[in-house]
């Protein structure tokens, strides 16, 4: 059936578009996080968790230079 084949083609196109949109959204979030890190550098608070105020681990900052939260807060383990 031709309709089925076309529907499959359109489904693949929809999935590809969704993946592109998700990637764009993720890039926008990283850009916002980098902007915040630049603010934190100016405030001399780089390396301090935005949630709990505790230091962000050195290993985390080496892995994700733009990290704004410690591992525990990022995972949802701290409450303010």
PASEDREN-360660 format. One record per residue: residue number from 1; residue in one letter; y, x, z of N, C-alpha, C in turn. Coordinates in nm, 3 decimals. Layout:
REM PASEDREN-360660
<seq NUM | type A | n.v Y | n.u X | n.w Z | ca.v Y | ca.u X | ca.w Z | c.v Y | c.u X | c.w Z> .
...
***
This chain:
REM PASEDREN-360660
<seq 1 | type X | n.v -0.119 | n.u 0.084 | n.w 0.000 | ca.v 0.000 | ca.u 0.000 | ca.w 0.000 | c.v 0.125 | c.u 0.088 | c.w 0.000> .
<seq 2 | type X | n.v 0.210 | n.u 0.061 | n.w -0.091 | ca.v 0.332 | ca.u 0.139 | ca.w -0.099 | c.v 0.423 | c.u 0.119 | c.w 0.022> .
<seq 3 | type X | n.v 0.429 | n.u -0.002 | n.w 0.073 | ca.v 0.517 | ca.u -0.029 | ca.w 0.187 | c.v 0.478 | c.u 0.058 | c.w 0.306> .
<seq 4 | type X | n.v 0.347 | n.u 0.067 | n.w 0.329 | ca.v 0.298 | ca.u 0.149 | ca.w 0.441 | c.v 0.338 | c.u 0.294 | c.w 0.425> .
<seq 5 | type X | n.v 0.328 | n.u 0.344 | n.w 0.304 | ca.v 0.365 | ca.u 0.483 | ca.w 0.280 | c.v 0.515 | c.u 0.502 | c.w 0.302> .
<seq 6 | type X | n.v 0.595 | n.u 0.411 | n.w 0.254 | ca.v 0.740 | ca.u 0.420 | ca.w 0.275 | c.v 0.774 | c.u 0.409 | c.w 0.422> .
<seq 7 | type X | n.v 0.708 | n.u 0.319 | n.w 0.492 | ca.v 0.733 | ca.u 0.304 | ca.w 0.635 | c.v 0.702 | c.u 0.434 | c.w 0.707> .
<seq 8 | type X | n.v 0.595 | n.u 0.500 | n.w 0.669 | ca.v 0.560 | ca.u 0.628 | ca.w 0.729 | c.v 0.665 | c.u 0.734 | c.w 0.700> .
<seq 9 | type X | n.v 0.714 | n.u 0.735 | n.w 0.576 | ca.v 0.819 | ca.u 0.830 | ca.w 0.541 | c.v 0.944 | c.u 0.805 | c.w 0.624> .
<seq 10 | type X | n.v 0.980 | n.u 0.679 | n.w 0.642 | ca.v 1.099 | ca.u 0.644 | ca.w 0.720 | c.v 1.079 | c.u 0.677 | c.w 0.868> .
<seq 11 | type X | n.v 0.956 | n.u 0.662 | n.w 0.915 | ca.v 0.927 | ca.u 0.696 | ca.w 1.054 | c.v 0.946 | c.u 0.846 | c.w 1.075> .
<seq 12 | type X | n.v 0.895 | n.u 0.926 | n.w 0.983 | ca.v 0.911 | ca.u 1.071 | ca.w 0.993 | c.v 1.060 | c.u 1.108 | c.w 0.990> .
<seq 13 | type X | n.v 1.137 | n.u 1.043 | n.w 0.904 | ca.v 1.281 | ca.u 1.068 | ca.w 0.898 | c.v 1.348 | c.u 1.031 | c.w 1.030> .
<seq 14 | type X | n.v 1.308 | n.u 0.919 | n.w 1.089 | ca.v 1.365 | ca.u 0.875 | ca.w 1.216 | c.v 1.333 | c.u 0.974 | c.w 1.328> .
<seq 15 | type X | n.v 1.212 | n.u 1.025 | n.w 1.331 | ca.v 1.172 | ca.u 1.122 | ca.w 1.432 | c.v 1.253 | c.u 1.251 | c.w 1.415> .
<seq 16 | type X | n.v 1.269 | n.u 1.297 | n.w 1.293 | ca.v 1.346 | ca.u 1.417 | ca.w 1.266 | c.v 1.491 | c.u 1.399 | c.w 1.311> .
<seq 17 | type X | n.v 1.550 | n.u 1.285 | n.w 1.279 | ca.v 1.688 | ca.u 1.257 | ca.w 1.319 | c.v 1.700 | c.u 1.253 | c.w 1.472> .
<seq 18 | type X | n.v 1.603 | n.u 1.195 | n.w 1.540 | ca.v 1.604 | ca.u 1.189 | ca.w 1.685 | c.v 1.597 | c.u 1.329 | c.w 1.743> .
<seq 19 | type X | n.v 1.513 | n.u 1.415 | n.w 1.686 | ca.v 1.503 | ca.u 1.553 | ca.w 1.734 | c.v 1.635 | c.u 1.627 | c.w 1.716> .
<seq 20 | type X | n.v 1.700 | n.u 1.606 | n.w 1.604 | ca.v 1.829 | ca.u 1.670 | ca.w 1.579 | c.v 1.934 | c.u 1.621 | c.w 1.678> .
<seq 21 | type X | n.v 1.933 | n.u 1.492 | n.w 1.707 | ca.v 2.029 | ca.u 1.435 | ca.w 1.800 | c.v 2.005 | c.u 1.489 | c.w 1.940> .
<seq 22 | type X | n.v 1.879 | n.u 1.498 | n.w 1.980 | ca.v 1.848 | ca.u 1.551 | ca.w 2.112 | c.v 1.894 | c.u 1.696 | c.w 2.122> .
<seq 23 | type X | n.v 1.873 | n.u 1.773 | n.w 2.019 | ca.v 1.915 | ca.u 1.913 | ca.w 2.019 | c.v 2.066 | c.u 1.923 | c.w 2.029> .
<seq 24 | type X | n.v 2.138 | n.u 1.839 | n.w 1.956 | ca.v 2.284 | ca.u 1.840 | ca.w 1.962 | c.v 2.330 | c.u 1.805 | c.w 2.102> .
<seq 25 | type X | n.v 2.267 | n.u 1.707 | n.w 2.164 | ca.v 2.303 | ca.u 1.669 | ca.w 2.301 | c.v 2.276 | c.u 1.782 | c.w 2.400> .
<seq 26 | type X | n.v 2.166 | n.u 1.851 | n.w 2.382 | ca.v 2.133 | ca.u 1.964 | ca.w 2.469 | c.v 2.235 | c.u 2.076 | c.w 2.451> .
<seq 27 | type X | n.v 2.276 | n.u 2.102 | n.w 2.327 | ca.v 2.376 | ca.u 2.205 | ca.w 2.302 | c.v 2.510 | c.u 2.168 | c.w 2.364> .
<seq 28 | type X | n.v 2.546 | n.u 2.041 | n.w 2.359 | ca.v 2.671 | ca.u 1.997 | ca.w 2.421 | c.v 2.666 | c.u 2.018 | c.w 2.572> .
<seq 29 | type X | n.v 2.550 | n.u 1.993 | n.w 2.634 | ca.v 2.537 | ca.u 2.013 | ca.w 2.778 | c.v 2.548 | c.u 2.160 | c.w 2.814> .
<seq 30 | type X | n.v 2.486 | n.u 2.247 | n.w 2.735 | ca.v 2.495 | ca.u 2.391 | ca.w 2.761 | c.v 2.640 | c.u 2.437 | c.w 2.746> .
<seq 31 | type X | n.v 2.710 | n.u 2.388 | n.w 2.646 | ca.v 2.851 | ca.u 2.424 | ca.w 2.626 | c.v 2.935 | c.u 2.380 | c.w 2.746> .
<seq 32 | type X | n.v 2.910 | n.u 2.260 | n.w 2.797 | ca.v 2.982 | ca.u 2.211 | ca.w 2.915 | c.v 2.951 | c.u 2.298 | c.w 3.037> .
<seq 33 | type X | n.v 2.825 | n.u 2.336 | n.w 3.052 | ca.v 2.786 | ca.u 2.422 | ca.w 3.164 | c.v 2.854 | c.u 2.559 | c.w 3.153> .
<seq 34 | type X | n.v 2.863 | n.u 2.613 | n.w 3.033 | ca.v 2.929 | ca.u 2.742 | ca.w 3.014 | c.v 3.077 | c.u 2.731 | c.w 3.048> .
<seq 35 | type X | n.v 3.141 | n.u 2.622 | n.w 3.007 | ca.v 3.281 | ca.u 2.600 | ca.w 3.044 | c.v 3.298 | c.u 2.598 | c.w 3.196> .
<seq 36 | type X | n.v 3.205 | n.u 2.531 | n.w 3.265 | ca.v 3.211 | ca.u 2.526 | ca.w 3.412 | c.v 3.190 | c.u 2.664 | c.w 3.471> .
<seq 37 | type X | n.v 3.097 | n.u 2.743 | n.w 3.416 | ca.v 3.074 | ca.u 2.878 | ca.w 3.466 | c.v 3.201 | c.u 2.963 | c.w 3.450> .
<seq 38 | type X | n.v 3.270 | n.u 2.948 | n.w 3.338 | ca.v 3.396 | ca.u 3.022 | ca.w 3.319 | c.v 3.498 | c.u 2.983 | c.w 3.425> .
<seq 39 | type X | n.v 3.504 | n.u 2.854 | n.w 3.461 | ca.v 3.592 | ca.u 2.809 | ca.w 3.569 | c.v 3.550 | c.u 2.874 | c.w 3.702> .
<seq 40 | type X | n.v 3.419 | n.u 2.876 | n.w 3.727 | ca.v 3.368 | ca.u 2.933 | ca.w 3.850 | c.v 3.400 | c.u 3.083 | c.w 3.859> .
<seq 41 | type X | n.v 3.397 | n.u 3.153 | n.w 3.747 | ca.v 3.432 | ca.u 3.295 | ca.w 3.746 | c.v 3.578 | c.u 3.311 | c.w 3.787> .
<seq 42 | type X | n.v 3.665 | n.u 3.228 | n.w 3.731 | ca.v 3.807 | ca.u 3.232 | ca.w 3.767 | c.v 3.828 | c.u 3.198 | c.w 3.914> .
<seq 43 | type X | n.v 3.747 | n.u 3.105 | n.w 3.968 | ca.v 3.758 | ca.u 3.062 | ca.w 4.108 | c.v 3.688 | c.u 3.160 | c.w 4.202> .
<seq 44 | type X | n.v 3.620 | n.u 3.259 | n.w 4.147 | ca.v 3.539 | ca.u 3.355 | ca.w 4.222 | c.v 3.426 | c.u 3.285 | c.w 4.298> .
<seq 45 | type X | n.v 3.368 | n.u 3.182 | n.w 4.233 | ca.v 3.254 | ca.u 3.112 | ca.w 4.293 | c.v 3.130 | c.u 3.118 | c.w 4.204> .
<seq 46 | type X | n.v 3.132 | n.u 3.207 | n.w 4.105 | ca.v 3.015 | ca.u 3.221 | ca.w 4.019 | c.v 2.898 | c.u 3.268 | c.w 4.104> .
<seq 47 | type X | n.v 2.783 | n.u 3.204 | n.w 4.084 | ca.v 2.664 | ca.u 3.238 | ca.w 4.161 | c.v 2.645 | c.u 3.152 | c.w 4.284> .
<seq 48 | type X | n.v 2.737 | n.u 3.057 | n.w 4.305 | ca.v 2.726 | ca.u 2.963 | ca.w 4.417 | c.v 2.689 | c.u 2.827 | c.w 4.360> .
<seq 49 | type X | n.v 2.588 | n.u 2.765 | n.w 4.418 | ca.v 2.540 | ca.u 2.635 | ca.w 4.371 | c.v 2.648 | c.u 2.528 | c.w 4.383> .
<seq 50 | type X | n.v 2.669 | n.u 2.452 | n.w 4.277 | ca.v 2.766 | ca.u 2.342 | ca.w 4.277 | c.v 2.722 | c.u 2.227 | c.w 4.368> .
<seq 51 | type X | n.v 2.594 | n.u 2.217 | n.w 4.397 | ca.v 2.543 | ca.u 2.106 | ca.w 4.479 | c.v 2.546 | c.u 2.137 | c.w 4.628> .
<seq 52 | type X | n.v 2.483 | n.u 2.247 | n.w 4.668 | ca.v 2.465 | ca.u 2.274 | ca.w 4.811 | c.v 2.555 | c.u 2.385 | c.w 4.863> .
<seq 53 | type X | n.v 2.618 | n.u 2.462 | n.w 4.774 | ca.v 2.706 | ca.u 2.569 | ca.w 4.816 | c.v 2.636 | c.u 2.698 | c.w 4.855> .
<seq 54 | type X | n.v 2.504 | n.u 2.701 | n.w 4.840 | ca.v 2.427 | ca.u 2.821 | ca.w 4.871 | c.v 2.423 | c.u 2.911 | c.w 4.747> .
<seq 55 | type X | n.v 2.394 | n.u 3.041 | n.w 4.768 | ca.v 2.386 | ca.u 3.132 | ca.w 4.653 | c.v 2.275 | c.u 3.090 | c.w 4.556> .
<seq 56 | type X | n.v 2.303 | n.u 3.107 | n.w 4.429 | ca.v 2.201 | ca.u 3.088 | ca.w 4.324 | c.v 2.127 | c.u 3.220 | c.w 4.315> .
<seq 57 | type X | n.v 1.997 | n.u 3.216 | n.w 4.314 | ca.v 1.918 | ca.u 3.338 | ca.w 4.311 | c.v 1.951 | c.u 3.428 | c.w 4.193> .
<seq 58 | type X | n.v 1.948 | n.u 3.557 | n.w 4.219 | ca.v 1.978 | ca.u 3.656 | ca.w 4.115 | c.v 1.885 | c.u 3.641 | c.w 3.996> .
<seq 59 | type X | n.v 1.757 | n.u 3.615 | n.w 4.023 | ca.v 1.661 | ca.u 3.600 | ca.w 3.914 | c.v 1.695 | c.u 3.480 | c.w 3.826> .
<seq 60 | type X | n.v 1.741 | n.u 3.373 | n.w 3.889 | ca.v 1.779 | ca.u 3.253 | ca.w 3.812 | c.v 1.900 | c.u 3.284 | c.w 3.724> .
<seq 61 | type X | n.v 1.997 | n.u 3.353 | n.w 3.779 | ca.v 2.116 | ca.u 3.386 | ca.w 3.701 | c.v 2.084 | c.u 3.484 | c.w 3.589> .
<seq 62 | type X | n.v 1.986 | n.u 3.569 | n.w 3.610 | ca.v 1.945 | ca.u 3.659 | ca.w 3.501 | c.v 1.878 | c.u 3.580 | c.w 3.390> .
<seq 63 | type X | n.v 1.800 | n.u 3.479 | n.w 3.428 | ca.v 1.728 | ca.u 3.398 | ca.w 3.329 | c.v 1.819 | c.u 3.297 | c.w 3.261> .
<seq 64 | type X | n.v 1.907 | n.u 3.235 | n.w 3.340 | ca.v 1.999 | ca.u 3.132 | ca.w 3.288 | c.v 2.138 | c.u 3.166 | c.w 3.340> .
<seq 65 | type X | n.v 2.208 | n.u 3.246 | n.w 3.265 | ca.v 2.339 | ca.u 3.297 | ca.w 3.307 | c.v 2.437 | c.u 3.184 | c.w 3.339> .
<seq 66 | type X | n.v 2.421 | n.u 3.070 | n.w 3.274 | ca.v 2.513 | ca.u 2.958 | ca.w 3.292 | c.v 2.463 | c.u 2.858 | c.w 3.397> .
<seq 67 | type X | n.v 2.368 | n.u 2.898 | n.w 3.481 | ca.v 2.315 | ca.u 2.808 | ca.w 3.584 | c.v 2.426 | c.u 2.769 | c.w 3.682> .
<seq 68 | type X | n.v 2.433 | n.u 2.640 | n.w 3.712 | ca.v 2.534 | ca.u 2.588 | ca.w 3.805 | c.v 2.472 | c.u 2.548 | c.w 3.939> .
<seq 69 | type X | n.v 2.339 | n.u 2.536 | n.w 3.941 | ca.v 2.270 | ca.u 2.492 | ca.w 4.062 | c.v 2.155 | c.u 2.587 | c.w 4.094> .
<seq 70 | type X | n.v 2.125 | n.u 2.598 | n.w 4.223 | ca.v 2.009 | ca.u 2.676 | ca.w 4.263 | c.v 1.882 | c.u 2.604 | c.w 4.217> .
<seq 71 | type X | n.v 1.771 | n.u 2.674 | n.w 4.224 | ca.v 1.644 | ca.u 2.617 | ca.w 4.178 | c.v 1.614 | c.u 2.487 | c.w 4.252> .
<seq 72 | type X | n.v 1.632 | n.u 2.487 | n.w 4.384 | ca.v 1.599 | ca.u 2.369 | ca.w 4.464 | c.v 1.683 | c.u 2.248 | c.w 4.425> .
<seq 73 | type X | n.v 1.814 | n.u 2.268 | n.w 4.410 | ca.v 1.900 | ca.u 2.156 | ca.w 4.372 | c.v 1.871 | c.u 2.110 | c.w 4.229> .
<seq 74 | type X | n.v 1.846 | n.u 2.204 | n.w 4.140 | ca.v 1.813 | ca.u 2.167 | ca.w 4.002 | c.v 1.689 | c.u 2.080 | c.w 3.999> .
<seq 75 | type X | n.v 1.595 | n.u 2.108 | n.w 4.088 | ca.v 1.472 | ca.u 2.029 | ca.w 4.095 | c.v 1.489 | c.u 1.901 | c.w 4.177> .
<seq 76 | type X | n.v 1.607 | n.u 1.882 | n.w 4.236 | ca.v 1.633 | ca.u 1.762 | ca.w 4.313 | c.v 1.590 | c.u 1.773 | c.w 4.458> .
<seq 77 | type X | n.v 1.575 | n.u 1.894 | n.w 4.511 | ca.v 1.526 | ca.u 1.913 | ca.w 4.646 | c.v 1.630 | c.u 1.914 | c.w 4.755> .
<seq 78 | type X | n.v 1.758 | n.u 1.932 | n.w 4.722 | ca.v 1.863 | ca.u 1.933 | ca.w 4.823 | c.v 1.937 | c.u 1.801 | c.w 4.823> .
<seq 79 | type X | n.v 1.981 | n.u 1.761 | n.w 4.938 | ca.v 2.074 | ca.u 1.648 | ca.w 4.944 | c.v 2.201 | c.u 1.698 | c.w 5.010> .
<seq 80 | type X | n.v 2.310 | n.u 1.647 | n.w 4.967 | ca.v 2.439 | ca.u 1.694 | ca.w 5.015 | c.v 2.477 | c.u 1.639 | c.w 5.146> .
***
